[in-house]
Every structure is written in structure tokens, then in C-alpha cells.
Amino acid sequence: MLETAGIRVVGEARDGVEAVALVGELEPDLVVIDLDMANTVGAEALQRLADASPQTKTVVLTASAGDVDVVEALQAGACGYILKDTQPEELIDGIRQTAGSQVVLSREVVRVLVKHTNANGHSLEQARSVSDHPALTPREQDVLRLIVEGADNAAIGLELSISRHTVKQHVTNIFEKLGVRTRVEAAVHAVRSGLC
């Protein structure tokens, strides 16, 4: 499926040990990994991959949307967390976005993070308080609401009938105003601050 979409697959692994060895040898731009691979599990697998090739980005593709798995994976450096029931075109778009330095999360994963943040009283990275940033425009509020729902730029563009370029500009403005660096931080900040 990835090759058909024009994504070059340089290697495949049967288990965690083989994945770590291949990543060290091939140093790919991006790795797609299941948290439940044989011989390596969870955040341990992500740490071993990062040690083998620090510049390689990692996308978790898994069936688990459990709080512990999500939080540990992101804290261990995963750049994306996508559930296996994601539509193929969304998966491909997510992989491309991650390769382009965006953090990509399935909608259910965003909900888990928001719930986890509310339960623990803090986000993965602290953002500035609401009073520290200028007010968002109505359009930026619409975009932020959709980010909280886990929508990617393409879905936001379709929902709001605007181009991807315009969505990207709104996202950049939102990040600057909220004092955050990722979609996860923006979503968590929005929920905790009552912006959405």
C-alpha cells in the first residue's frame, strides 16, 4: 500500500530485534512500528530504535489506544500514533506529515491525551496561560476545535472549505499565539484553558 502511494519502503522486520538491527543499518527517514512486536514491546522498542538511529522518526501503528501506551509512546519520542482502524488514505497522509516534521495522532489518541491531561493536571509540555497569548480569530478557533478532534490539515480544509496552505497558516498562527510547538500541546492547552 505504501509503495503504491509513492512511499519508498527500504526494509521490513518480523520482530523488534530485527527492526532495531535494520534501522541501525538502513537509517531510514521514518519507521512504522507496532507496539506489540515480538521480542520488544512498548516504549522499550521506541527507545531502542532511537538509540539505533537518532534521526529516524517513528510512527506507532497499533490497535491500542490505552492511556499508558499512548503517553509512554509519545514520551519515548514517537512522532505519530495511529490506530490500525485508520483508513488507508489517512494512514498514508499521516506518514507523509510525520516525515514532514508534524506530529500525527488518531482522533481517539487525542481524546486519550486530553483525558490523561485533565486527570493529571498537566500536559506533556507546559504551555503559557491563556492570558499570555493574543485572542484567536474565529477562524483560528474553528481550526483549533478540529485539531482537538484529531483532524489533520486535509480534513480541516475540507470541513472549513479552505486550502491546505491556508490551514497550515492558521495552525502556525495558533501555535504562536498559544506558545506551543505541536498539535498535541495545542489540543491539550485548548481543552485545559476552555478554548474548545
Order of alpha helices (4+ residues) and beta strands (2+ residues): alpha-beta-alpha-beta-alpha-beta-alpha-beta-alpha-alpha-alpha-alpha-alpha
